[in-house]
Amino acid sequence: MPPLPPILIQVGGEEVLLDDARRYAVEARKAGAPITIELWQGMHHVLQLDVKTLANSRQALDCAAAFMEGEGD
């Protein structure tokens, strides 16, 4: 099996899938993937969609862009 790429998980503290995101991170790490998990306190599902109104959404997108550019490893 080829190695897994680095994975960024951004999850809000109020996310209904928060526990699933944490479990996914654990299992991906066990499978050898480099994992970065960011917990955004007080944020909801798909927090990045509110970029026009929430500074945290813009910051999350900036973090994701930096991760994809290789700055997040």
C-alpha positions as a LaTeX table, in Angstrom:
\begin{tabular}{lrrr}
\hline
Residue & $x$ (\AA) & $y$ (\AA) & $z$ (\AA) \\
\hline
Met1 & 0.00 & 0.00 & 0.00 \\
Pro2 & 1.41 & 3.45 & $-0.88$ \\
Pro3 & 2.10 & 5.83 & 1.99 \\
Leu4 & $-0.70$ & 8.14 & 2.98 \\
Pro5 & $-0.26$ & 11.86 & 2.36 \\
Pro6 & $-0.27$ & 14.45 & 5.12 \\
Ile7 & $-3.83$ & 15.09 & 6.32 \\
Leu8 & $-5.26$ & 18.27 & 7.80 \\
Ile9 & $-8.47$ & 17.97 & 9.78 \\
Gln10 & $-10.19$ & 21.20 & 10.79 \\
Val11 & $-13.10$ & 20.65 & 13.13 \\
Gly12 & $-15.26$ & 23.00 & 15.13 \\
Gly13 & $-15.72$ & 22.55 & 18.85 \\
Glu14 & $-19.50$ & 22.55 & 18.27 \\
Glu15 & $-19.24$ & 20.16 & 15.32 \\
Val16 & $-21.69$ & 17.28 & 15.43 \\
Leu17 & $-18.97$ & 15.08 & 13.89 \\
Leu18 & $-16.24$ & 16.11 & 16.36 \\
Asp19 & $-15.83$ & 12.62 & 17.82 \\
Asp20 & $-15.71$ & 11.14 & 14.31 \\
Ala21 & $-12.98$ & 13.60 & 13.32 \\
Arg22 & $-10.94$ & 12.61 & 16.36 \\
Arg23 & $-11.40$ & 8.88 & 15.65 \\
Tyr24 & $-10.41$ & 9.41 & 12.01 \\
Ala25 & $-7.25$ & 11.21 & 13.11 \\
Val26 & $-6.31$ & 8.34 & 15.43 \\
Glu27 & $-6.87$ & 5.68 & 12.78 \\
Ala28 & $-5.09$ & 7.62 & 10.04 \\
Arg29 & $-2.12$ & 8.16 & 12.37 \\
Lys30 & $-2.05$ & 4.41 & 13.10 \\
Ala31 & $-1.97$ & 3.82 & 9.33 \\
Gly32 & 1.10 & 6.04 & 9.07 \\
Ala33 & $-0.39$ & 9.29 & 7.84 \\
Pro34 & 1.08 & 12.52 & 9.14 \\
Ile35 & $-1.92$ & 14.16 & 10.82 \\
Thr36 & $-2.62$ & 17.74 & 11.78 \\
Ile37 & $-5.90$ & 18.26 & 13.61 \\
Glu38 & $-7.11$ & 21.75 & 14.38 \\
Leu39 & $-9.92$ & 22.20 & 16.87 \\
Trp40 & $-11.70$ & 25.52 & 16.40 \\
Gln41 & $-13.46$ & 26.24 & 19.69 \\
Gly42 & $-17.03$ & 27.50 & 19.44 \\
Met43 & $-17.23$ & 26.80 & 15.72 \\
His44 & $-19.82$ & 24.74 & 13.88 \\
His45 & $-19.98$ & 22.25 & 11.00 \\
Val46 & $-18.13$ & 23.46 & 7.89 \\
Leu47 & $-16.84$ & 26.52 & 9.71 \\
Gln48 & $-14.92$ & 27.59 & 6.62 \\
Leu49 & $-18.13$ & 28.55 & 4.79 \\
Asp50 & $-18.67$ & 31.69 & 6.88 \\
Val51 & $-15.60$ & 33.43 & 5.49 \\
Lys52 & $-17.56$ & 36.64 & 4.79 \\
Thr53 & $-18.67$ & 37.06 & 8.40 \\
Leu54 & $-16.32$ & 35.16 & 10.73 \\
Ala55 & $-12.65$ & 35.92 & 11.25 \\
Asn56 & $-12.12$ & 32.31 & 12.42 \\
Ser57 & $-13.39$ & 31.07 & 9.05 \\
Arg58 & $-10.88$ & 33.22 & 7.19 \\
Gln59 & $-8.11$ & 32.10 & 9.54 \\
Ala60 & $-9.05$ & 28.43 & 9.05 \\
Leu61 & $-8.84$ & 28.86 & 5.27 \\
Asp62 & $-5.47$ & 30.57 & 5.62 \\
Cys63 & $-4.26$ & 27.63 & 7.73 \\
Ala64 & $-5.53$ & 25.15 & 5.14 \\
Ala65 & $-3.81$ & 27.06 & 2.33 \\
Ala66 & $-0.52$ & 27.09 & 4.27 \\
Phe67 & $-0.88$ & 23.37 & 4.92 \\
Met68 & $-1.38$ & 22.66 & 1.21 \\
Glu69 & 1.64 & 24.79 & 0.37 \\
Gly70 & 3.72 & 22.61 & 2.67 \\
Glu71 & 4.02 & 25.06 & 5.54 \\
Gly72 & 1.83 & 22.91 & 7.77 \\
Asp73 & 4.13 & 19.93 & 8.07 \\
\hline
\end{tabular}
